[in-house]
Amino acid sequence: MDKKRYKVVIVSDSHGLSGLLDQIVKDNPDADLFIHCGDLEDNPLDFNRWLFVRGNNDFFPGDTMPMERTIKVGEHRIYVAHSHRVSFVNREEQLVRIARSYGCDIVCFGHTHCSMIKRMHDVLLVNPGSLWSSRDGKEPSYAILYLEGMQVEAELRFESEW
């Protein structure tokens, strides 16, 4: 069993404010992985530390931004999607179903600009919110996962903490 403690930083919906990505990397030098859940609106090749999925506002050509991806981290599998291709109705249930079909126990998604950490049917749902314009009355935010063995901890970091 893998007992290393992994730190995974998750962001979404930066919408061209790419300097924030560099700042987040600088603020999290101990992170093992950086994930962007779509709507970068910039050239993903300029951010070699990040893994991306394509959002509804991402039009950069090439295959560096797939619509979805699965990532193995330690004992966990993470399903990543922007979620704009999933119906608004029952979005969370649909994401859980898709994640389970890929053998994933964590879902990271964006698009809604509403931060959330929630467990549903033994799957952890993480929406880091938006780096620039939240739609839930909270500050802009991103999320951090800590993974050790089968243990998972998740937290949101709001702009006033950056």
C-alpha positions as CSV (number, residue, x, y, z in Angstrom):
1,M,0.0,0.0,0.0
2,D,1.2,3.5,-1.0
3,K,1.7,5.5,2.2
4,K,3.2,8.6,0.7
5,R,1.2,11.8,1.4
6,Y,0.3,13.5,-1.9
7,K,-0.8,17.1,-2.2
8,V,-3.0,17.9,-5.3
9,V,-4.0,21.5,-6.1
10,I,-7.2,21.9,-8.1
11,V,-8.4,25.1,-9.9
12,S,-11.0,25.9,-12.5
13,D,-12.3,28.8,-14.5
14,S,-9.3,31.2,-14.5
15,H,-10.6,32.7,-17.7
16,G,-7.3,34.2,-18.9
17,L,-6.0,35.4,-15.5
18,S,-3.1,33.1,-16.0
19,G,-0.7,34.9,-13.6
20,L,-2.8,33.4,-10.8
21,L,-1.6,29.9,-11.9
22,D,2.0,30.9,-11.5
23,Q,1.2,32.4,-8.1
24,I,-0.6,29.2,-7.0
25,V,2.4,27.1,-8.0
26,K,4.7,29.5,-6.1
27,D,2.4,29.3,-3.0
28,N,2.3,25.5,-3.1
29,P,5.9,24.4,-3.7
30,D,5.2,21.1,-1.9
31,A,2.4,20.1,-4.3
32,D,2.8,16.9,-6.2
33,L,0.2,17.7,-8.9
34,F,-1.6,20.7,-10.3
35,I,-5.0,20.2,-12.0
36,H,-7.0,22.8,-14.0
37,C,-10.7,21.8,-14.6
38,G,-11.2,24.0,-17.7
39,D,-11.8,27.5,-19.0
40,L,-8.1,28.4,-18.9
41,E,-8.5,30.7,-22.0
42,D,-4.8,30.6,-22.6
43,N,-2.1,28.5,-24.2
44,P,-1.8,25.3,-22.0
45,L,1.7,24.8,-23.3
46,D,2.8,27.8,-21.2
47,F,2.0,26.0,-18.0
48,N,4.2,22.9,-17.8
49,R,3.3,22.0,-14.2
50,W,-0.4,21.8,-14.9
51,L,-2.7,19.1,-16.3
52,F,-5.8,20.5,-18.1
53,V,-9.2,19.5,-19.4
54,R,-11.0,21.6,-22.0
55,G,-13.7,23.9,-20.8
56,N,-16.5,25.5,-22.9
57,N,-14.3,28.6,-23.4
58,D,-11.1,26.8,-24.3
59,F,-10.3,26.9,-28.0
60,F,-6.6,26.4,-28.1
61,P,-5.8,23.7,-30.7
62,G,-4.0,20.5,-30.0
63,D,-4.5,17.5,-27.7
64,T,-3.1,19.1,-24.4
65,M,-6.7,19.7,-23.3
66,P,-8.8,16.6,-23.5
67,M,-12.5,16.9,-22.6
68,E,-11.9,14.6,-19.6
69,R,-9.2,12.6,-18.1
70,T,-8.5,10.1,-15.3
71,I,-5.4,10.5,-13.1
72,K,-4.0,7.9,-10.7
73,V,-2.5,9.4,-7.6
74,G,-1.4,6.9,-4.9
75,E,-4.3,4.6,-4.1
76,H,-6.9,6.9,-5.8
77,R,-8.2,7.6,-9.2
78,I,-9.4,11.1,-10.0
79,Y,-11.9,11.8,-12.8
80,V,-11.5,15.4,-14.1
81,A,-13.9,17.2,-16.4
82,H,-15.1,20.8,-16.8
83,S,-18.7,19.4,-16.6
84,H,-20.3,21.7,-19.2
85,R,-21.2,18.6,-21.2
86,V,-23.1,17.2,-18.3
87,S,-26.8,18.2,-17.8
88,F,-27.4,20.9,-15.2
89,V,-30.1,18.7,-13.8
90,N,-28.6,16.1,-11.5
91,R,-25.0,17.2,-12.4
92,E,-23.4,15.7,-9.3
93,E,-25.2,12.3,-9.7
94,Q,-24.1,12.1,-13.3
95,L,-20.5,12.9,-12.5
96,V,-20.5,10.3,-9.8
97,R,-21.9,7.7,-12.3
98,I,-19.2,8.6,-14.9
99,A,-16.4,8.5,-12.3
100,R,-17.5,5.1,-11.0
101,S,-17.6,3.8,-14.6
102,Y,-13.9,4.7,-14.8
103,G,-13.1,3.2,-11.4
104,C,-12.5,6.7,-9.9
105,D,-13.3,7.6,-6.3
106,I,-12.7,11.4,-6.7
107,V,-14.3,13.8,-9.2
108,C,-12.8,17.3,-9.9
109,F,-14.9,19.6,-12.0
110,G,-15.7,23.2,-12.7
111,H,-18.0,25.3,-14.9
112,T,-20.4,26.4,-12.2
113,H,-18.1,28.9,-10.5
114,C,-19.5,27.5,-7.2
115,S,-17.0,25.9,-4.8
116,M,-18.0,22.7,-3.2
117,I,-16.6,19.6,-1.4
118,K,-19.1,16.8,-1.0
119,R,-19.2,13.1,-0.7
120,M,-21.8,11.2,-2.6
121,H,-22.1,7.4,-2.9
122,D,-18.5,6.9,-1.7
123,V,-17.2,9.4,-4.3
124,L,-15.7,12.7,-3.3
125,L,-16.8,15.6,-5.5
126,V,-14.6,18.6,-5.6
127,N,-15.5,21.8,-7.4
128,P,-12.7,24.4,-6.6
129,G,-14.9,27.3,-7.7
130,S,-13.5,30.0,-9.9
131,L,-10.2,31.8,-9.6
132,W,-11.8,35.1,-10.6
133,S,-15.6,35.3,-10.5
134,S,-17.6,33.1,-8.1
135,R,-21.3,32.7,-8.5
136,D,-22.1,31.5,-5.0
137,G,-21.5,34.6,-3.0
138,K,-18.1,33.3,-1.8
139,E,-14.7,34.6,-2.7
140,P,-12.7,33.3,-5.7
141,S,-11.2,30.0,-4.6
142,Y,-9.2,26.8,-5.4
143,A,-9.0,23.4,-3.7
144,I,-6.4,21.2,-2.2
145,L,-6.5,17.4,-1.8
146,Y,-4.3,15.5,0.6
147,L,-4.1,11.8,-0.2
148,E,-2.4,9.2,2.0
149,G,-3.2,5.6,1.4
150,M,-7.0,5.4,1.3
151,Q,-7.4,8.6,3.4
152,V,-8.6,11.8,1.6
153,E,-8.7,15.3,3.0
154,A,-10.0,18.2,1.0
155,E,-10.1,22.0,1.7
156,L,-10.9,25.2,-0.1
157,R,-8.6,28.1,-0.2
158,F,-10.3,31.5,-0.7
159,E,-8.8,34.6,-2.2
160,S,-8.3,36.3,1.2
161,E,-5.9,33.4,2.2
162,W,-3.7,33.7,-1.0
